[in-house]
């Protein structure tokens, strides 16, 4: 059977360009920017349920951008669309308009994916707008999920360069969180920097006039009550807070001085408790591993001090120490909580970037897993994705006995399809794969060496899992040096 869809799209596109037999006119936009589009009602009815219900010989859309409507109109005629040249606000406008015109869900999903993949920085920087639009319609589920990720892990925002252009309402919502793991001194620094950026003041506060301090105080007026000043270390108070005495309420500043000079002093000012995230800043939400293990995995990702033996296996990398771990592990899926099916895996883990999969093998003490530095995805027919950065591993109570096996055939590093997470192998085997309709009930998961350097299990017998978890691996942001304007001491 021959496929001539491309020719059909070309001819329908030509019909739009030369609409001399049109039977409908649509006015779009307002004033001098308004445009009239001559169209064929038959095509619009076929492509849009909105037009099937409301079609008349003439129609008007005053609040739709003509340029956006033109893009969507061409999509209705040809079935193709290019979003690469559109900026984030235009993509959001297109998304809202496409939903209003009841175009297909595939277009809505494609537009949301484009926003999340290519305009992530803008979405974070304008989180208030993003969240408002995402909450308008259940069909914007991918944007809703993106916003949920930000809410679940606020430090994605707090530690990003985009933080400095956030709207005040978003900054206030962050300051109200109890789960921030930054120290209170670090939080105060971010807020000062945000205020300086927002007011366009010079970073060198030592040269400010009283009016410039007053300008900063006005900007931070609603933020200051949410800072837990009594949890700031004496050194951070001296270096980071004391220079900004003039923007703090006088009573608060006097109480803070007494607090630091008199250890048993009981302030009359309301003392906010420590954020519980600061009490255990390296905590990982896992039932399978602890912070030490995440540090070890992080060291394998960066291959700290590691090398390769003659047999292709890894020498042991030097694990990061606690707070020096450059990655944050955010739980995406836990089998006992979310389910053990391939569909659950792809719903929760597709298009999340780098991930770690951890597996507790049923009936043994084995804990095995794999690192995928690229997106998981779920094409209907399985496809291989190439990467040189993936590896699989087995964990042992003695860290020195852990096994790391790096990919030796990069073109078969990751298998994406309707199955669960699959590393390497072939159609019938995998170096590590969760297969079957239920990983916990069916013994169809496998671990047979093929595309990776060395085996991570001593048997080829298929198995089921007691538990498994998938974590998104996010590199902690580094802040621009120019933002550090405090004097060295």
VENFEN-V487821 format. One record per residue. N is the residue number from 0. RES is the residue in one letter. PHI is phi in whole degrees, -180 to 180 (999 if undefined). OMEGA is omega as a letter, one per 20 degrees, with the letter a starting at -180 (none if undefined). D_FIRST is the distance of its C-alpha to the first C-alpha in whole Angstrom. Layout:
BEGIN
N,RES,PHI,OMEGA,D_FIRST + N,RES,PHI,OMEGA,D_FIRST
END
This chain:
BEGIN
0,X,999,a,0 + 1,X,-84,a,4 + 2,X,-119,a,7 + 3,X,-118,a,10 + 4,X,-60,a,12 + 5,X,-60,r,15 + 6,X,-67,r,15 + 7,X,-63,r,16 + 8,X,-63,r,18 + 9,X,-62,a,20 + 10,X,-69,r,20 + 11,X,-69,r,22 + 12,X,-63,r,24 + 13,X,-65,r,25 + 14,X,-63,r,26 + 15,X,-69,a,28 + 16,X,-68,a,30 + 17,X,-123,a,31 + 18,X,-85,a,31 + 19,X,-78,r,33 + 20,X,-112,a,32 + 21,X,-63,r,33 + 22,X,-128,a,34 + 23,X,-157,r,36 + 24,X,-121,a,38 + 25,X,-123,r,38 + 26,X,-93,a,41 + 27,X,-128,r,41 + 28,X,91,a,44 + 29,X,-128,r,48 + 30,X,58,a,50 + 31,X,-69,a,50 + 32,X,-87,a,46 + 33,X,-67,r,45 + 34,X,-135,r,42 + 35,X,-111,r,40 + 36,X,-110,r,36 + 37,X,-94,a,35 + 38,X,-134,r,32 + 39,X,-108,a,30 + 40,X,-60,a,31 + 41,X,-60,a,27 + 42,X,-68,a,25 + 43,X,-64,r,28 + 44,X,-67,a,28 + 45,X,-70,a,25 + 46,X,-102,a,25 + 47,X,-142,r,28 + 48,X,-68,r,30 + 49,X,-61,a,33 + 50,X,-72,r,33 + 51,X,-65,a,32 + 52,X,-90,a,35 + 53,X,-120,a,37 + 54,X,-67,r,36 + 55,X,-132,a,38 + 56,X,-69,r,39 + 57,X,-142,a,40 + 58,X,-147,a,40 + 59,X,-139,r,42 + 60,X,-129,a,42 + 61,X,-70,a,45 + 62,X,-100,r,44 + 63,X,-109,r,41 + 64,X,-70,r,41 + 65,X,-57,a,39 + 66,X,-66,r,38 + 67,X,-69,r,36 + 68,X,-62,r,35 + 69,X,-63,r,33 + 70,X,-62,a,31 + 71,X,-70,r,30 + 72,X,-64,r,30 + 73,X,-64,r,27 + 74,X,-63,r,25 + 75,X,-64,a,25 + 76,X,-80,a,24 + 77,X,-109,a,21 + 78,X,78,r,21 + 79,X,-124,a,22 + 80,X,-153,r,26 + 81,X,-118,a,28 + 82,X,-108,a,31 + 83,X,-62,a,33 + 84,X,-89,a,35 + 85,X,-88,r,36 + 86,X,-80,a,40 + 87,X,-56,r,40 + 88,X,-60,r,42 + 89,X,-69,r,39 + 90,X,-65,r,37 + 91,X,-65,r,39 + 92,X,-61,r,39 + 93,X,-63,r,35 + 94,X,-60,a,35 + 95,X,-63,a,38 + 96,X,-68,r,36 + 97,X,-62,r,33 + 98,X,-69,r,34 + 99,X,-62,a,37 + 100,X,-86,r,34 + 101,X,57,r,32 + 102,X,-78,a,29 + 103,X,-67,a,26 + 104,X,-62,r,28 + 105,X,-60,r,25 + 106,X,-67,r,27 + 107,X,-62,r,30 + 108,X,-66,a,30 + 109,X,-63,a,28 + 110,X,-67,r,31 + 111,X,-65,r,34 + 112,X,-61,r,32 + 113,X,-62,r,33 + 114,X,-62,a,36 + 115,X,-71,a,37 + 116,X,-78,a,36 + 117,X,-103,a,37 + 118,X,-123,a,40 + 119,X,-58,a,41 + 120,X,-60,r,45 + 121,X,-65,a,45 + 122,X,-61,r,44 + 123,X,-70,a,47 + 124,X,-63,a,49 + 125,X,-114,a,49 + 126,X,-59,a,48 + 127,X,-59,r,50 + 128,X,-66,a,47 + 129,X,-58,a,45 + 130,X,-66,r,46 + 131,X,-62,r,47 + 132,X,-69,a,43 + 133,X,-60,a,42 + 134,X,-81,a,44 + 135,X,-73,a,43 + 136,X,-151,a,40 + 137,X,-64,r,38 + 138,X,-74,r,35 + 139,X,-92,a,37 + 140,X,-64,a,37 + 141,X,-69,r,36 + 142,X,-67,r,39 + 143,X,-61,r,41 + 144,X,-66,r,40 + 145,X,-60,r,41 + 146,X,-66,r,44 + 147,X,-65,r,45 + 148,X,-60,r,45 + 149,X,-64,a,47 + 150,X,-67,a,50 + 151,X,-70,a,50 + 152,X,-129,a,50 + 153,X,-62,a,52 + 154,X,-72,r,53 + 155,X,-56,r,50 + 156,X,-80,a,51 + 157,X,-60,a,55 + 158,X,-98,a,54 + 159,X,-97,r,52 + 160,X,-64,a,53 + 161,X,-69,a,51 + 162,X,-55,a,54 + 163,X,-70,r,56 + 164,X,-110,r,55 + 165,X,-68,r,54 + 166,X,-72,a,55 + 167,X,-59,a,59 + 168,X,-62,r,58 + 169,X,-74,r,55 + 170,X,-61,r,58 + 171,X,-63,r,60 + 172,X,-65,r,58 + 173,X,-67,a,57 + 174,X,-66,r,61 + 175,X,-80,a,61 + 176,X,-75,r,59 + 177,X,-93,a,61 + 178,X,-99,r,59 + 179,X,-69,a,59 + 180,X,-98,r,60 + 181,X,-65,r,61 + 182,X,-68,a,65 + 183,X,-66,r,67 + 184,X,-65,r,68 + 185,X,-66,r,64 + 186,X,-62,r,63 + 187,X,-59,r,66 + 188,X,-60,r,65 + 189,X,-62,a,62 + 190,X,-68,r,63 + 191,X,-60,a,66 + 192,X,-63,r,63 + 193,X,-61,r,61 + 194,X,-63,r,64 + 195,X,-64,r,65 + 196,X,-65,a,61 + 197,X,-67,a,61 + 198,X,-96,r,65 + 199,X,60,r,64 + 200,X,-84,r,67 + 201,X,-69,r,68 + 202,X,-62,a,67 + 203,X,-86,a,71 + 204,X,-67,a,73 + 205,X,-67,a,76 + 206,X,-108,a,76 + 207,X,-76,r,76 + 208,X,-90,r,78 + 209,X,-55,r,79 + 210,X,-65,a,77 + 211,X,-72,r,74 + 212,X,-63,r,74 + 213,X,-64,r,75 + 214,X,-66,r,71 + 215,X,-67,r,70 + 216,X,-59,r,72 + 217,X,-62,a,70 + 218,X,-69,a,67 + 219,X,-97,a,67 + 220,X,-54,a,69 + 221,X,-84,a,67 + 222,X,-82,a,66 + 223,X,-56,r,69 + 224,X,-64,a,70 + 225,X,-96,r,67 + 226,X,-83,a,68 + 227,X,-93,a,70 + 228,X,-58,a,72 + 229,X,-73,r,75 + 230,X,-99,r,72 + 231,X,-82,a,72 + 232,X,-66,r,74 + 233,X,-55,a,77 + 234,X,-66,r,76 + 235,X,-64,r,73 + 236,X,-63,a,75 + 237,X,-64,a,77 + 238,X,-85,a,75 + 239,X,-107,a,72 + 240,X,-101,a,74 + 241,X,-53,a,77 + 242,X,-62,a,76 + 243,X,-111,r,75 + 244,X,-51,a,78 + 245,X,-68,a,78 + 246,X,-95,r,75 + 247,X,-96,r,76 + 248,X,-58,a,78 + 249,X,-59,a,82 + 250,X,-64,r,82 + 251,X,-62,a,79 + 252,X,-65,r,80 + 253,X,-62,r,84 + 254,X,-64,r,82 + 255,X,-67,r,80 + 256,X,-60,r,83 + 257,X,-63,a,85 + 258,X,-61,a,82 + 259,X,-82,a,82 + 260,X,-89,a,86 + 261,X,-125,a,87 + 262,X,-54,a,84 + 263,X,-97,a,86 + 264,X,-67,r,86 + 265,X,-107,a,84 + 266,X,-66,r,82 + 267,X,-85,r,83 + 268,X,-74,r,80 + 269,X,-62,a,77 + 270,X,-100,r,75 + 271,X,-76,a,71 + 272,X,-70,r,70 + 273,X,-62,r,68 + 274,X,-72,a,65 + 275,X,-67,r,63 + 276,X,-65,a,61 + 277,X,-77,a,63 + 278,X,-75,r,65 + 279,X,-142,a,62 + 280,X,-65,a,60 + 281,X,-102,a,58 + 282,X,-60,r,57 + 283,X,-117,a,54 + 284,X,-84,a,52 + 285,X,-140,r,52 + 286,X,-101,a,53 + 287,X,-113,a,52 + 288,X,-135,r,53 + 289,X,-119,a,56 + 290,X,-63,r,57 + 291,X,-62,a,58 + 292,X,-69,r,54 + 293,X,-64,r,52 + 294,X,-65,r,55 + 295,X,-65,r,54 + 296,X,-62,r,50 + 297,X,-60,r,51 + 298,X,-67,r,52 + 299,X,-71,r,50 + 300,X,-59,a,47 + 301,X,-92,r,50 + 302,X,53,a,51 + 303,X,-65,r,54 + 304,X,69,a,56 + 305,X,-88,r,54 + 306,X,-144,a,53 + 307,X,-126,r,51 + 308,X,-78,a,52 + 309,X,-62,a,52 + 310,X,-84,r,50 + 311,X,93,r,47 + 312,X,-81,a,49 + 313,X,-87,r,50 + 314,X,-77,a,54 + 315,X,-81,r,55 + 316,X,-76,a,55 + 317,X,-83,a,58 + 318,X,-68,r,57 + 319,X,-67,r,58 + 320,X,-90,r,61 + 321,X,24,a,60 + 322,X,-68,r,60 + 323,X,-84,r,59 + 324,X,-59,a,56 + 325,X,-81,a,53 + 326,X,-120,r,51 + 327,X,-110,a,50 + 328,X,-104,a,49 + 329,X,-108,a,47 + 330,X,-65,r,46 + 331,X,-100,a,43 + 332,X,-150,r,42 + 333,X,-131,a,45 + 334,X,-55,a,43 + 335,X,-67,r,46 + 336,X,-97,a,46 + 337,X,-109,a,43 + 338,X,121,a,41 + 339,X,-116,a,39 + 340,X,-102,r,36 + 341,X,-60,a,33 + 342,X,-64,r,32 + 343,X,-64,r,36 + 344,X,-57,a,35 + 345,X,-71,r,32 + 346,X,-63,a,34 + 347,X,-93,a,37 + 348,X,-121,r,36 + 349,X,-66,r,33 + 350,X,59,r,34 + 351,X,-108,a,37 + 352,X,76,a,38 + 353,X,-63,a,40 + 354,X,-141,r,41 + 355,X,-116,r,43 + 356,X,-108,r,42 + 357,X,-120,a,45 + 358,X,-134,r,45 + 359,X,-97,a,48 + 360,X,-73,a,47 + 361,X,-65,r,48 + 362,X,79,r,51 + 363,X,-138,r,52 + 364,X,-95,a,53 + 365,X,-71,r,50 + 366,X,-126,a,49 + 367,X,-124,a,46 + 368,X,-175,a,44 + 369,X,-154,r,42 + 370,X,-112,r,41 + 371,X,-116,a,38 + 372,X,-81,a,39 + 373,X,-121,a,36 + 374,X,-67,q,34 + 375,X,-80,r,32 + 376,X,-150,a,29 + 377,X,-139,r,26 + 378,X,-64,a,23 + 379,X,-64,r,21 + 380,X,-110,a,20 + 381,X,-58,r,23 + 382,X,-139,r,24 + 383,X,-87,r,27 + 384,X,-115,a,29 + 385,X,-96,r,32 + 386,X,-161,r,35 + 387,X,-99,a,39 + 388,X,-100,a,41 + 389,X,-83,r,40 + 390,X,-156,r,42 + 391,X,-120,a,43 + 392,X,-158,r,46 + 393,X,-128,a,49 + 394,X,-106,a,52 + 395,X,-133,r,55 + 396,X,-58,r,58 + 397,X,-92,a,60 + 398,X,-56,a,58 + 399,X,-69,r,59 + 400,X,-100,r,57 + 401,X,-61,r,53 + 402,X,-115,r,50 + 403,X,-119,a,48 + 404,X,-125,a,45 + 405,X,-92,a,43 + 406,X,-65,r,40 + 407,X,-110,r,39 + 408,X,-122,a,36 + 409,X,-56,a,35 + 410,X,-70,r,31 + 411,X,-121,a,31 + 412,X,-70,a,34 + 413,X,-129,r,32 + 414,X,-109,r,29 + 415,X,-111,a,28 + 416,X,-180,a,26 + 417,X,-76,r,26 + 418,X,-80,r,29 + 419,X,-77,a,33 + 420,X,-58,a,34 + 421,X,-136,r,33 + 422,X,-111,r,35 + 423,X,64,r,34 + 424,X,90,a,33 + 425,X,-145,a,30 + 426,X,-60,a,27 + 427,X,-104,a,30 + 428,X,-136,r,33 + 429,X,-152,r,34 + 430,X,-61,r,38 + 431,X,-160,a,38 + 432,X,-149,r,36 + 433,X,-97,a,36 + 434,X,-118,a,34 + 435,X,97,a,33 + 436,X,-87,r,33 + 437,X,-150,a,37 + 438,X,-63,a,39 + 439,X,-85,a,42 + 440,X,-93,a,42 + 441,X,-104,r,39 + 442,X,-90,a,40 + 443,X,-124,r,37 + 444,X,-74,a,38 + 445,X,-138,a,38 + 446,X,-153,a,40 + 447,X,-123,a,39 + 448,X,-63,r,40 + 449,X,-153,a,37 + 450,X,-98,a,36 + 451,X,-113,a,40 + 452,X,-61,a,43 + 453,X,-139,r,45 + 454,X,-68,r,45 + 455,X,-111,r,46 + 456,X,-128,a,47 + 457,X,-92,a,48 + 458,X,-135,r,46 + 459,X,-98,a,43 + 460,X,-65,r,43 + 461,X,-66,a,41 + 462,X,-145,r,42 + 463,X,-110,a,42 + 464,X,-116,r,44 + 465,X,-79,a,47 + 466,X,-158,r,46 + 467,X,-151,a,44 + 468,X,-136,r,44 + 469,X,-126,a,42 + 470,X,-117,r,44 + 471,X,-79,a,43 + 472,X,-103,a,45 + 473,X,-118,r,46 + 474,X,-73,r,48 + 475,X,-65,a,52 + 476,X,-72,r,52 + 477,X,-104,a,55 + 478,X,-87,a,57 + 479,X,-63,a,58 + 480,X,-61,a,61 + 481,X,-65,r,62 + 482,X,-77,a,62 + 483,X,-83,a,65 + 484,X,-109,a,68 + 485,X,-78,r,71 + 486,X,-66,r,74 + 487,X,-75,r,74 + 488,X,-138,none,76
END
